Amino acid sequence: MSESKPPTPTPGDTYKGWLFKWTNYIKGYQRRWFVLSNGLLSYYRTQAEMGHTCRGTINLATANIAVEDSCNFVISNGGAQTYHLKANSEVERQRWITALELAKAKAVDMQANSDDSGDECPAVPPTSGQGGGCRNSEVQSTLRTLNSKVEDLTTCNDLIVKHGSALQRSLSELEAIRVGGDMGEKIRQVTERATLFRITSNAMINACRDFLSLAQTHSKRWQKALQVERDQRIRLEETLEQLAKQHNHLERAFRGATVLPSSFSNPALGSKGGASGKGDASDEDDDNEFFDAMEDPAEFITVPADPKYHKRSGSNVSGLSSEIGMDDQSVNFDELSLASNPESPQPLELEPVRQRRTRIPDKPNYYLNLWSIMKNCIGKELSKIPMPVNFNEPLSMLQRLSEDLEYYELLDKAAKCQSSLEQMCYVAAFTVSSYSTTVHRTGKPFNPLLGETFELDRLRECGYRSLCEQVSHHPPAAAHHAFSEKGWSLRQEITLASKFRGKYLSIMPLGSIQCLFDKSNNHYSWKKVTTTVHNIIVGKLWIDQSGEIDVVNHRTGDRCHLKFAPYSYFSRDVPRKVTGVVTDKEGKAHYVLSGTWDEKMEFSRVMQSSKGENGTEGKQRTVYQTLKAKEIWTKNPLPEGADNMYFFSSLALTLNEPEDGVAPTDSRRRPDQRLMEDGRWDEANAEKQRLEEKQRTTRREREREAVKAASSPEEAVTEDSINDSPLKTEAGETGTEASEVSDETDTEDSPPHTPVASSHGPSHPHYLSAHQDNYQALWFEKLDDPVSGEVLHVYKGGYWEAKDQGSWDICPDIF
């Protein structure tokens, strides 16, 4: 439904465009063509109707314009007519609001000036059945009146000429005749013609007087209107100049922005809280979406509730003031008290915010010959086949996991929620937001080396710290832990399984994600959906997310069932659609979520639910009557030139930026990844092969040490038997080494390794010893979670203390 960008409205111009108009509860919002001209707002079903059928017109001179939220606004003239309208975006809505306000101001001024000038000429009312009456009605009426007066003047002029000629002839004949019987008749004719001439002259004079009066009246009105337009132009120029000054001031303030030390309140965090206060109160209205039913148990249709459930404020100001929660006020008071507190830190103690980079070198346009790669693989061992970095992006899987925190503000807002059900909505939106960065990211991240770490320290800017570590190599697994000063922590352990289906590649993340909130002790957990990469062999790569997610609050029993609809060419639904229902432990629905995983999510409160008719697959649909949908999450726009920078987001551009003080195992120090980012792909490929071979050697050494340390004689196998046994070839080469191919050579076309069953069975000592590995993670330990009942790696502490001390002695040399 996107249209070409309309021009910025200017006073006096006709403004046209598409808007969505609320019709009824059955049809919802319908697309209509709106025309704004001379203080009148008219609408049509299509542009073709402008010439013959106007569906309605509202006079802005007596209308009230109220903004509801980012896309919705209402126009009402006191009850007789009310238009609930919705724009495609906030920018488009602002253009319409600007045009409507200017048109309303002009209409009011014109009406006032008309009353002051004593203009009593009847105005021609616009006819709703004709498009011409809806546009320029006032000007057309004036022009028609003036034209009629000019025609009257023309007629009077012709009559004066005619009667004047007749009178002249009669006078000539009167002078020529002699005094006699014809004298009386001639005098009577002259008298009649003189009377006709006088009458015609008087009519001419009256017509001229009317024309002059009308011209003078409208001349005054037009002069006043022109002066109003000039004044408005001057005000707009002054406003634009002020905005430009404010913009420059904000840019300078941003460049020199400072934050308080961690021991004091962080203004950057305070501003985040202030911006999220309205979201905490769940009063961010947005456009209403009506989406089709989902399959049971989350199959539903939503309709807006009766107005008695949701009363809107009459004015925009009062509506805004009524929506602001206590969180906003407390944030403002805290900022004021901090500014006025004499014990607050002085400017000398402020520390500057680090300026993060906004660009990386553009992606080189290297030609990749797949046939040459396949030809070079002929006759080689599977573990010796190197996959070039041409398929990669200059980030590791650990850094991609850290990208889940791009929309950390959702968890900040969730931590402030008093209601666990409302908190569930924000947690569910956070789970969806983690997929927004994948829509264009077809490059594969580097698979981390065993023991590789990545830290994301945003404590000063955003209030959180994050640490990832590759805790297992067979199967490959990464552990992630993040905590925030706002009272939440996030942990996850992810293992990827993949299946190559010929035309597409399915990637199934295994493991769970858990989020804990300190204040409420709420403990949430969920799993990720399946990622599908299409057109692996031929065509342009594109990514889709599909599946279902159950976000569970283990303390209260609340649950949110999210469904990611797979893309279908024949579906009428919005692509990348996500829908969900938030229920309590009794199964009662309280909130409905809808949106797309690559753009935005909305949620609305359920007022009433009922069973509807059967769906497409015979399952009964649930109909939820809801309040107006409110936007809960919107994707951040990509930075300029992102298509040449692997479609990285603003956060992703900073992940591989070199930093001092990080661990020697940090992904930023990985040489092949750094060379690829710099555009030196040939050197990156060579370095990548060196790292892979180094990891294979280290793994073999660990296996030998594990075998030697085995206490049981049956488990002890000589080094030669390990190296030369056929089981080594079967289980080690196709298992261990094949796993190294999937990890070290960065190929994810096969699922994580499952040990090949030998004739001896999995309990055979040769089988056990061939896969024995005594590696222990540095910063994480494997524990049983008593709440979720899952076994996962949990952060055991020590990393940030080691960073503060600069002591990295326990870190292995993996690069």
URJOLIN-V395384 format. One record per helix or strand of 2 or more residues. SS is the DSSP state (helix for helix, strand for strand). FROM is the first residue (numbers start at 1). LEN is the number of residues. If there is no record, write none. Layout:
((SS FROM LEN) (SS FROM LEN))
//
This chain:
((strand 15 10) (strand 28 10) (strand 40 5) (helix 47 5) (strand 56 4) (helix 60 3) (strand 64 4) (strand 72 5) (strand 82 5) (helix 90 27) (helix 132 3) (helix 137 40) (helix 182 74) (strand 258 2) (helix 267 14) (strand 300 5) (helix 307 3) (helix 316 8) (helix 326 15) (helix 347 3) (strand 351 2) (helix 370 7) (helix 382 3) (helix 389 3) (strand 392 5) (helix 397 11) (helix 409 8) (helix 420 14) (helix 436 3) (strand 444 3) (strand 453 6) (strand 464 10) (strand 476 9) (strand 488 13) (strand 504 7) (strand 513 5) (strand 523 4) (strand 530 5) (strand 542 12) (strand 559 6) (strand 577 7) (strand 589 8) (strand 600 15) (strand 620 7) (strand 630 5) (helix 642 3) (helix 650 6) (helix 667 3) (helix 671 7) (helix 681 28) (helix 719 6) (helix 726 19) (helix 765 6) (strand 780 5) (strand 791 5) (helix 799 7))
//
